[in-house]
Amino acid sequence: MVNPGFNCIELDSDVEIFDSIDVVVVAAPAQPYSGATLQNIEAFYNRGGNLALFVEPESAASWTVFCRSFRLS
């Protein structure tokens, strides 16, 4: 994701997502994330962080538990 005016970084799964990050974009991951990664994303969101989640329909089943925590279906 390259766009003038945006600084994009790839987040390490074991590192807390810092409050200085404006938005976390999860874009069609090829494999399900680990529990630690999902916990970091959820903690960021629960602190008021912005989250954009894009998943392929065929992979949606692996995201069911994660999406339930955000009241998504």
Secondary structure, 3 states (H helix, E strand, C coil): CCCCCCCCCCCCCCCCCCCCCCEEEEECCCCCCCHHHHHHHHHHHHCCCEEEEECCHHHHHHHHHHHHCCCCC
